[in-house]
Amino acid sequence: MKRIGIMLSAILSLTSAAQAADLGWNSGASPMYSPTPASGWSGFYAGVSGGYGWGTQTVTPAPGAQATNNTGGWSLGGQAGYNMDMGGFILGAEGDLQWTNVNFSEAVPGGTFKTGIDFYGTLRGRAGMSFGQVMPYVTGGIAAGRGSASYDNGVVTSQSATHMGWTAGVGLEAQATSNISIKAEYLYVDLGTQTYSGLPAPIGNIDASQRFSVVRAGLNYKF
């Protein structure tokens, strides 16, 4: 009887160990959090993205009067970057370039005045956590863009300027396959203020600021 008891105890112990292994209890990780393996997010990637931007634009004419107007328009472009997966905590860097028509236009004496951003780019750091195949992240860095201001009175006179500033935002990226991921992202972009000179009357010389938010979706391919 003593030997039978020892054998039964051993069988029960092996069965319990096997069940624990099947359930992942001996892995040391909680079943509520299962990070992607270190190779899951690591590597270079590139992709395309597009969305909509809206914001405010402050224009100061030469006489000193200031006007703040709402802007809006689409954006379309691409991005490339690199992720380093440290066991579920991801650090990376990403650069993107977007063509856009986030602008404002209004009727003025003798014609139409229009100002906005023609394209912009950002260079950002990213930090996130992987939950299975999903990674929420925060991002921030520098931004630059080309703005334009024009007056159309039958003949279009246009001036352009380079804006420099910063950007910050949040996003969510999900792996569809081992190489393809999709993302949704929000960015706030502050491109500061630049002077546009040489526009004909009644516009003259102006200072224009460019600040806007962007919501966009993207598709990435990891190499």
Backbone as CSV, one residue per row, in Angstrom:
resi,resn,N_x,N_y,N_z,CA_x,CA_y,CA_z,C_x,C_y,C_z
1,MET,0.810,-1.205,0.000,0.000,0.000,0.000,0.849,1.265,0.000
2,LYS,1.976,1.164,0.745,2.842,2.340,0.818,3.414,2.675,-0.546
3,ARG,3.826,1.609,-1.310,4.384,1.852,-2.638,3.326,2.388,-3.589
4,ILE,2.095,1.874,-3.507,1.010,2.364,-4.367,0.737,3.843,-4.074
5,GLY,0.765,4.182,-2.783,0.555,5.593,-2.426,1.622,6.494,-2.983
6,ILE,2.885,6.036,-2.928,3.987,6.837,-3.476,3.831,7.000,-4.986
7,MET,3.446,5.915,-5.699,3.263,5.974,-7.154,2.127,6.918,-7.520
8,LEU,1.009,6.839,-6.778,-0.118,7.742,-7.059,0.276,9.205,-6.847
9,SER,1.036,9.434,-5.779,1.484,10.814,-5.509,2.371,11.331,-6.623
10,ALA,3.264,10.453,-7.129,4.151,10.861,-8.219,3.369,11.163,-9.486
11,ILE,2.381,10.293,-9.810,1.557,10.509,-11.014,0.796,11.819,-10.913
12,LEU,0.194,12.075,-9.727,-0.550,13.322,-9.544,0.360,14.536,-9.677
13,SER,1.585,14.426,-9.156,2.537,15.539,-9.260,2.901,15.815,-10.713
14,LEU,3.168,14.759,-11.521,3.510,14.929,-12.934,2.341,15.505,-13.713
15,THR,1.131,15.022,-13.403,-0.070,15.532,-14.097,-0.266,17.016,-13.815
16,SER,-0.096,17.405,-12.548,-0.244,18.820,-12.194,0.789,19.677,-12.887
17,ALA,2.039,19.186,-12.979,3.098,19.945,-13.658,2.797,20.107,-15.128
18,ALA,2.295,19.025,-15.753,1.972,19.105,-17.178,0.846,20.093,-17.429
19,GLN,-0.188,20.088,-16.571,-1.284,21.036,-16.737,-0.807,22.472,-16.556
20,ALA,0.069,22.664,-15.578,0.600,24.016,-15.353,1.387,24.481,-16.552
21,ALA,2.144,23.576,-17.182,2.920,23.956,-18.368,2.005,24.316,-19.507
22,ASP,0.917,23.525,-19.681,-0.033,23.818,-20.765,-0.685,25.167,-20.573
23,LEU,-0.969,25.532,-19.330,-1.633,26.802,-19.062,-0.668,27.967,-18.991
24,GLY,0.636,27.695,-19.069,1.619,28.765,-19.021,1.874,29.296,-17.640
25,TRP,1.482,28.510,-16.564,1.660,29.007,-15.210,3.110,28.992,-14.783
26,ASN,3.917,28.158,-15.411,5.308,28.073,-15.012,6.197,28.974,-15.842
27,SER,5.625,29.852,-16.633,6.421,30.717,-17.503,6.913,31.951,-16.786
28,GLY,6.330,32.242,-15.610,6.731,33.435,-14.879,6.048,34.688,-15.371
29,ALA,5.134,34.575,-16.362,4.431,35.741,-16.905,2.963,35.622,-16.610
30,SER,2.331,36.730,-16.315,0.903,36.742,-16.062,0.141,36.489,-17.340
31,PRO,-0.947,35.653,-17.292,-1.740,35.441,-18.505,-2.442,36.706,-18.971
32,MET,-2.523,37.736,-18.095,-3.157,38.988,-18.491,-2.224,39.851,-19.323
33,TYR,-0.908,39.587,-19.289,0.045,40.391,-20.059,1.034,39.456,-20.742
34,SER,1.000,39.418,-22.045,1.876,38.523,-22.800,2.607,39.325,-23.854
35,PRO,3.784,39.893,-23.505,4.502,40.737,-24.459,4.960,39.965,-25.671
36,THR,5.022,40.669,-26.820,5.548,40.077,-28.029,7.013,39.722,-27.824
37,PRO,7.503,38.616,-28.387,8.922,38.295,-28.253,9.795,39.442,-28.723
38,ALA,11.055,39.438,-28.254,11.959,40.559,-28.530,12.129,40.815,-30.007
39,SER,11.938,39.799,-30.845,12.075,39.990,-32.286,10.793,40.465,-32.931
40,GLY,9.678,40.566,-32.153,8.381,40.876,-32.735,8.283,42.272,-33.308
41,TRP,8.868,43.263,-32.629,8.773,44.647,-33.082,10.109,45.213,-33.538
42,SER,11.206,44.527,-33.244,12.518,45.066,-33.579,12.757,45.093,-35.082
43,GLY,13.400,46.157,-35.549,13.802,46.229,-36.940,13.398,47.517,-37.620
44,PHE,13.861,47.652,-38.875,13.519,48.804,-39.697,12.158,48.608,-40.344
45,TYR,11.468,49.714,-40.579,10.167,49.656,-41.243,9.959,50.927,-42.058
46,ALA,9.026,50.851,-42.995,8.622,52.011,-43.795,7.168,51.822,-44.199
47,GLY,6.495,52.934,-44.483,5.092,52.818,-44.841,4.502,54.116,-45.337
48,VAL,3.186,54.117,-45.460,2.434,55.276,-45.934,1.390,55.643,-44.888
49,SER,0.953,56.902,-44.920,-0.060,57.367,-43.971,-0.811,58.541,-44.568
50,GLY,-2.003,58.758,-44.050,-2.815,59.881,-44.501,-3.887,60.195,-43.484
51,GLY,-4.362,61.444,-43.497,-5.392,61.820,-42.548,-5.856,63.241,-42.741
52,TYR,-6.291,63.846,-41.657,-6.861,65.194,-41.712,-6.246,66.053,-40.615
53,GLY,-5.987,67.319,-40.943,-5.426,68.256,-39.990,-6.318,69.467,-39.809
54,TRP,-6.323,70.018,-38.595,-7.087,71.230,-38.303,-6.365,72.019,-37.217
55,GLY,-6.541,73.329,-37.245,-5.853,74.124,-36.247,-6.210,75.587,-36.320
56,THR,-5.295,76.434,-35.855,-5.482,77.878,-35.865,-4.269,78.539,-36.504
57,GLN,-4.530,79.658,-37.103,-3.487,80.413,-37.792,-3.634,81.890,-37.409
58,THR,-2.548,82.449,-36.926,-2.569,83.855,-36.533,-1.773,84.665,-37.538
59,VAL,-2.415,85.677,-38.103,-1.786,86.536,-39.104,-1.746,87.956,-38.571
60,THR,-0.560,88.554,-38.604,-0.390,89.933,-38.157,0.017,90.794,-39.345
61,PRO,-0.884,91.598,-39.889,-0.521,92.497,-40.993,0.432,93.591,-40.524
62,ALA,1.043,94.249,-41.487,2.009,95.300,-41.193,1.450,96.407,-40.306
63,PRO,0.191,96.850,-40.468,-0.306,97.915,-39.596,-0.411,97.507,-38.130
64,GLY,-0.375,96.194,-37.827,-0.404,95.777,-36.432,-1.656,95.053,-36.020
65,ALA,-2.728,95.065,-36.821,-3.938,94.329,-36.485,-3.659,92.840,-36.595
66,GLN,-4.252,92.059,-35.680,-4.001,90.623,-35.653,-5.302,89.865,-35.823
67,ALA,-5.273,88.790,-36.619,-6.460,87.976,-36.841,-6.095,86.510,-36.659
68,THR,-6.935,85.767,-35.928,-6.756,84.332,-35.740,-7.892,83.604,-36.442
69,ASN,-7.544,82.664,-37.315,-8.531,81.952,-38.119,-8.348,80.440,-37.975
70,ASN,-9.428,79.711,-38.218,-9.378,78.254,-38.203,-8.873,77.736,-39.548
71,THR,-8.057,76.691,-39.497,-7.536,76.070,-40.710,-7.948,74.600,-40.751
72,GLY,-7.857,74.016,-41.925,-8.173,72.598,-42.061,-7.776,72.087,-43.430
73,GLY,-7.539,70.768,-43.515,-7.202,70.159,-44.792,-6.610,68.772,-44.610
74,TRP,-6.413,68.065,-45.699,-5.912,66.699,-45.691,-4.383,66.661,-45.591
75,SER,-3.866,65.496,-45.281,-2.423,65.257,-45.339,-2.191,63.847,-45.862
76,LEU,-1.104,63.674,-46.619,-0.785,62.376,-47.216,0.727,62.276,-47.372
77,GLY,1.301,61.159,-46.957,2.749,61.017,-47.060,3.235,59.651,-46.640
78,GLY,4.459,59.614,-46.148,5.066,58.354,-45.766,5.971,58.522,-44.576
79,GLN,6.377,57.395,-43.981,7.236,57.401,-42.811,8.189,56.214,-42.861
80,ALA,9.275,56.342,-42.110,10.244,55.262,-41.967,10.858,55.365,-40.586
81,GLY,11.249,54.215,-40.026,11.802,54.253,-38.690,12.420,52.938,-38.269
82,TYR,12.792,52.892,-36.998,13.413,51.695,-36.428,12.897,51.504,-35.017
83,ASN,12.542,50.244,-34.692,12.119,49.882,-33.348,13.127,48.943,-32.704
84,MET,13.296,49.094,-31.397,14.110,48.177,-30.609,13.230,47.638,-29.484
85,ASP,12.927,46.334,-29.562,12.045,45.682,-28.605,12.877,45.098,-27.472
86,MET,12.635,45.583,-26.253,13.372,45.104,-25.082,12.447,44.294,-24.191
87,GLY,11.949,43.194,-24.751,11.085,42.309,-23.986,9.735,42.886,-23.659
88,GLY,9.151,43.611,-24.561,7.828,44.195,-24.353,7.839,45.701,-24.226
89,PHE,8.984,46.309,-23.914,9.121,47.773,-23.890,9.853,48.179,-25.160
90,ILE,9.206,49.022,-25.978,9.743,49.361,-27.296,10.206,50.804,-27.312
91,LEU,11.436,50.998,-27.768,11.977,52.325,-28.043,12.295,52.409,-29.523
92,GLY,12.048,53.571,-30.117,12.321,53.712,-31.537,12.421,55.160,-31.963
93,ALA,12.683,55.330,-33.235,12.744,56.656,-33.854,12.043,56.586,-35.202
94,GLU,11.366,57.671,-35.563,10.613,57.695,-36.817,10.684,59.077,-37.456
95,GLY,10.825,59.100,-38.763,10.748,60.329,-39.529,9.636,60.217,-40.546
96,ASP,8.953,61.319,-40.831,7.878,61.287,-41.827,7.844,62.590,-42.607
97,LEU,7.284,62.524,-43.796,7.092,63.684,-44.660,5.671,63.643,-45.188
98,GLN,4.938,64.761,-45.025,3.527,64.818,-45.385,3.244,66.010,-46.299
99,TRP,2.563,65.734,-47.401,2.028,66.812,-48.231,0.646,67.151,-47.697
100,THR,0.324,68.431,-47.631,-0.922,68.824,-46.981,-1.478,70.113,-47.570
101,ASN,-2.761,70.333,-47.340,-3.371,71.615,-47.700,-4.105,72.208,-46.508
102,VAL,-3.499,72.086,-45.330,-4.050,72.724,-44.124,-3.878,74.225,-44.296
103,ASN,-4.973,74.930,-44.600,-4.854,76.348,-44.921,-6.119,77.109,-44.558
104,PHE,-6.057,78.400,-44.810,-7.187,79.306,-44.613,-7.200,80.298,-45.764
105,SER,-8.379,80.605,-46.270,-8.499,81.624,-47.316,-9.699,82.516,-47.022
106,GLU,-9.612,83.781,-47.464,-10.703,84.721,-47.260,-10.685,85.763,-48.366
107,ALA,-11.859,86.326,-48.604,-11.982,87.405,-49.571,-11.499,88.705,-48.939
108,VAL,-10.667,89.433,-49.653,-10.161,90.734,-49.214,-10.413,91.721,-50.356
109,PRO,-10.288,93.019,-50.098,-10.517,93.994,-51.171,-9.677,93.703,-52.415
110,GLY,-10.350,93.488,-53.524,-9.675,93.278,-54.800,-9.300,91.847,-55.111
111,GLY,-9.533,90.891,-54.188,-9.133,89.525,-54.499,-9.296,88.575,-53.321
112,THR,-8.446,87.534,-53.291,-8.501,86.480,-52.264,-7.128,86.303,-51.636
113,PHE,-7.121,86.260,-50.317,-5.885,86.017,-49.565,-5.914,84.596,-49.022
114,LYS,-4.788,83.878,-49.159,-4.710,82.491,-48.710,-3.350,82.227,-48.085
115,THR,-3.346,81.515,-46.965,-2.087,81.129,-46.331,-2.255,79.777,-45.651
116,GLY,-1.178,78.986,-45.643,-1.251,77.656,-45.047,0.078,76.933,-45.161
117,ILE,0.021,75.600,-44.937,1.191,74.739,-45.009,1.085,73.847,-46.238
118,ASP,2.155,73.823,-47.049,2.179,72.982,-48.248,2.698,71.581,-47.950
119,PHE,3.733,71.461,-47.133,4.195,70.161,-46.659,4.970,70.354,-45.359
120,TYR,5.064,69.280,-44.593,5.809,69.324,-43.328,6.383,67.937,-43.049
121,GLY,7.385,67.914,-42.209,7.987,66.655,-41.794,8.320,66.689,-40.325
122,THR,8.438,65.514,-39.728,8.805,65.419,-38.319,9.900,64.368,-38.142
123,LEU,10.686,64.532,-37.090,11.664,63.539,-36.656,11.417,63.330,-35.174
124,ARG,10.958,62.115,-34.813,10.429,61.885,-33.474,11.014,60.629,-32.842
125,GLY,11.042,60.615,-31.518,11.272,59.399,-30.771,9.931,58.754,-30.451
126,ARG,9.938,57.423,-30.271,8.719,56.713,-29.883,9.039,55.787,-28.705
127,ALA,8.083,55.649,-27.787,8.212,54.725,-26.667,6.855,54.082,-26.428
128,GLY,6.836,52.754,-26.350,5.572,52.061,-26.173,5.727,50.743,-25.450
129,MET,4.587,50.080,-25.214,4.548,48.757,-24.605,3.762,47.834,-25.522
130,SER,4.240,46.594,-25.685,3.524,45.631,-26.513,2.624,44.771,-25.641
131,PHE,1.373,44.634,-26.045,0.399,43.759,-25.414,-0.051,42.778,-26.486
132,GLY,0.623,41.626,-26.546,0.373,40.725,-27.654,0.853,41.368,-28.942
133,GLN,-0.047,41.535,-29.879,0.299,42.121,-31.170,-0.039,43.608,-31.250
134,VAL,-0.382,44.219,-30.135,-0.806,45.628,-30.101,0.184,46.445,-29.288
135,MET,0.516,47.634,-29.777,1.463,48.510,-29.093,0.925,49.941,-29.015
136,PRO,0.472,50.389,-27.842,0.218,51.821,-27.654,1.542,52.536,-27.401
137,TYR,1.646,53.789,-27.853,2.914,54.502,-27.712,2.699,56.000,-27.603
138,VAL,3.737,56.659,-27.106,3.809,58.120,-27.108,4.963,58.518,-28.018
139,THR,4.893,59.729,-28.559,5.904,60.165,-29.517,6.090,61.667,-29.434
140,GLY,7.294,62.141,-29.766,7.549,63.576,-29.753,8.894,63.893,-30.369
141,GLY,9.036,65.118,-30.887,10.302,65.514,-31.491,10.211,66.863,-32.173
142,ILE,11.001,67.024,-33.222,11.062,68.298,-33.945,10.212,68.226,-35.206
143,ALA,9.815,69.384,-35.696,8.988,69.465,-36.904,9.442,70.653,-37.747
144,ALA,9.277,70.521,-39.041,9.583,71.616,-39.972,8.602,71.551,-41.129
145,GLY,8.323,72.688,-41.726,7.389,72.702,-42.841,7.567,73.927,-43.710
146,ARG,7.033,73.850,-44.927,7.041,75.002,-45.816,5.642,75.597,-45.862
147,GLY,5.567,76.867,-45.471,4.312,77.579,-45.544,4.275,78.507,-46.748
148,SER,3.088,78.897,-47.133,2.940,79.827,-48.254,1.831,80.818,-47.954
149,ALA,1.958,81.996,-48.532,0.945,83.041,-48.437,0.783,83.636,-49.829
150,SER,-0.461,83.827,-50.262,-0.692,84.313,-51.628,-1.849,85.295,-51.661
151,TYR,-1.800,86.150,-52.685,-2.881,87.109,-52.955,-3.244,86.970,-54.425
152,ASP,-4.537,86.705,-54.664,-5.029,86.482,-56.023,-6.007,87.600,-56.388
153,ASN,-5.565,88.488,-57.266,-6.444,89.541,-57.777,-6.588,89.429,-59.296
154,GLY,-6.550,88.183,-59.752,-6.499,87.902,-61.185,-5.117,87.443,-61.577
155,VAL,-4.132,87.947,-60.866,-2.742,87.499,-60.980,-2.306,87.048,-59.593
156,VAL,-1.840,85.802,-59.483,-1.473,85.249,-58.182,-0.043,85.644,-57.825
157,THR,0.105,86.293,-56.679,1.416,86.595,-56.120,1.580,85.756,-54.861
158,SER,2.659,84.966,-54.800,2.835,84.038,-53.686,4.229,84.142,-53.099
159,GLN,4.321,83.969,-51.786,5.589,83.920,-51.071,5.600,82.670,-50.197
160,SER,6.784,82.117,-49.959,6.899,80.933,-49.116,7.948,81.169,-48.033
161,ALA,7.880,80.370,-46.969,8.822,80.476,-45.852,8.931,79.124,-45.171
162,THR,10.083,78.884,-44.556,10.313,77.639,-43.825,10.011,77.843,-42.354
163,HIS,9.146,76.995,-41.813,8.773,77.047,-40.407,9.490,75.928,-39.651
164,MET,9.891,76.205,-38.430,10.514,75.212,-37.554,9.755,75.172,-36.234
165,GLY,9.640,73.967,-35.654,8.935,73.868,-34.384,9.045,72.484,-33.773
166,TRP,7.979,72.036,-33.133,7.989,70.772,-32.405,6.663,70.045,-32.583
167,THR,6.648,68.783,-32.189,5.438,67.979,-32.291,5.405,66.947,-31.175
168,ALA,4.204,66.537,-30.759,4.021,65.500,-29.757,2.680,64.829,-29.987
169,GLY,2.574,63.562,-29.591,1.320,62.869,-29.792,1.314,61.471,-29.219
170,VAL,0.259,60.730,-29.555,0.076,59.354,-29.105,-0.388,58.520,-30.291
171,GLY,-0.236,57.196,-30.171,-0.668,56.327,-31.255,-0.903,54.916,-30.779
172,LEU,-1.450,54.106,-31.677,-1.709,52.691,-31.435,-1.365,51.929,-32.707
173,GLU,-0.458,50.942,-32.592,-0.043,50.155,-33.747,-0.328,48.684,-33.479
174,ALA,-0.798,47.962,-34.486,-1.154,46.551,-34.338,-0.558,45.746,-35.482
175,GLN,0.003,44.581,-35.167,0.593,43.711,-36.163,-0.485,42.872,-36.823
176,ALA,-0.617,43.016,-38.149,-1.535,42.169,-38.915,-0.858,40.864,-39.300
177,THR,0.433,40.936,-39.655,1.262,39.762,-39.919,2.623,40.019,-39.280
178,SER,3.575,39.108,-39.492,4.909,39.308,-38.932,5.626,40.485,-39.572
179,ASN,5.187,40.939,-40.741,5.837,42.050,-41.435,4.975,43.284,-41.604
180,ILE,3.675,43.147,-41.521,2.761,44.253,-41.809,2.040,44.677,-40.540
181,SER,2.004,45.989,-40.288,1.265,46.539,-39.159,0.467,47.751,-39.612
182,ILE,-0.599,48.019,-38.896,-1.431,49.197,-39.155,-1.411,50.064,-37.909
183,LYS,-1.589,51.383,-38.099,-1.538,52.275,-36.946,-2.531,53.410,-37.088
184,ALA,-2.917,53.952,-35.939,-3.700,55.182,-35.860,-2.936,56.124,-34.944
185,GLU,-2.879,57.424,-35.314,-1.992,58.351,-34.616,-2.596,59.738,-34.543
186,TYR,-2.356,60.394,-33.403,-2.697,61.809,-33.243,-1.414,62.586,-32.973
187,LEU,-1.207,63.694,-33.693,-0.062,64.574,-33.471,-0.534,66.018,-33.340
188,TYR,0.096,66.746,-32.428,-0.039,68.198,-32.393,1.254,68.784,-32.940
189,VAL,1.132,69.679,-33.915,2.296,70.240,-34.595,2.291,71.761,-34.412
190,ASP,3.365,72.286,-33.835,3.526,73.728,-33.663,4.726,74.163,-34.499
191,LEU,4.454,74.858,-35.596,5.513,75.297,-36.511,5.904,76.759,-36.311
192,GLY,5.396,77.372,-35.262,5.838,78.723,-34.943,5.380,79.775,-35.950
193,THR,6.115,80.893,-35.991,5.735,82.062,-36.785,6.865,82.455,-37.731
194,GLN,6.478,82.808,-38.967,7.449,83.299,-39.943,6.890,84.529,-40.639
195,THR,7.805,85.344,-41.190,7.430,86.565,-41.909,7.366,86.299,-43.398
196,TYR,6.298,86.805,-44.016,6.124,86.730,-45.467,6.142,88.157,-46.008
197,SER,7.129,88.426,-46.842,7.313,89.786,-47.350,7.048,89.843,-48.853
198,GLY,6.681,91.038,-49.313,6.574,91.273,-50.741,5.228,91.010,-51.360
199,LEU,4.184,90.765,-50.549,2.849,90.609,-51.112,2.264,91.982,-51.423
200,PRO,1.516,92.105,-52.512,0.982,93.418,-52.898,-0.105,93.894,-51.942
201,ALA,-0.396,95.196,-51.978,-1.490,95.767,-51.206,-2.803,95.143,-51.688
202,PRO,-3.712,94.890,-50.764,-3.761,95.390,-49.385,-3.120,94.456,-48.356
203,ILE,-2.367,93.431,-48.786,-1.793,92.468,-47.838,-0.493,92.988,-47.257
204,GLY,0.489,93.276,-48.102,1.775,93.766,-47.622,2.579,92.678,-46.927
205,ASN,3.385,93.074,-45.963,4.190,92.126,-45.198,3.380,91.608,-44.003
206,ILE,3.456,90.288,-43.765,2.684,89.697,-42.669,3.562,88.721,-41.882
207,ASP,3.180,88.482,-40.642,3.705,87.387,-39.834,2.595,86.354,-39.692
208,ALA,2.884,85.098,-40.009,1.874,84.046,-39.950,2.377,82.889,-39.101
209,SER,1.549,82.438,-38.171,1.859,81.266,-37.352,1.104,80.057,-37.894
210,GLN,1.663,78.872,-37.650,1.044,77.639,-38.122,1.056,76.623,-36.983
211,ARG,-0.129,76.340,-36.446,-0.290,75.351,-35.381,-1.525,74.518,-35.686
212,PHE,-1.358,73.186,-35.665,-2.489,72.342,-36.040,-2.354,70.952,-35.439
213,SER,-3.486,70.238,-35.386,-3.539,68.840,-34.973,-3.755,67.964,-36.188
214,VAL,-3.288,66.735,-36.122,-3.435,65.777,-37.219,-3.899,64.440,-36.657
215,VAL,-4.932,63.884,-37.246,-5.340,62.494,-36.983,-5.112,61.733,-38.280
216,ARG,-4.353,60.629,-38.206,-4.032,59.906,-39.434,-3.936,58.409,-39.170
217,ALA,-4.105,57.636,-40.239,-3.937,56.193,-40.216,-2.772,55.828,-41.121
218,GLY,-2.106,54.726,-40.813,-0.942,54.343,-41.591,-0.781,52.845,-41.715
219,LEU,0.052,52.448,-42.675,0.393,51.046,-42.934,1.903,50.945,-43.016
220,ASN,2.497,50.046,-42.223,3.952,49.866,-42.192,4.344,48.463,-42.625
221,TYR,5.511,48.371,-43.249,6.113,47.087,-43.597,7.463,46.984,-42.905
222,LYS,7.645,45.926,-42.102,8.901,45.726,-41.382,9.832,44.840,-42.201
223,PHE,11.065,45.310,-42.395,12.033,44.574,-43.204,12.778,43.513,-42.368
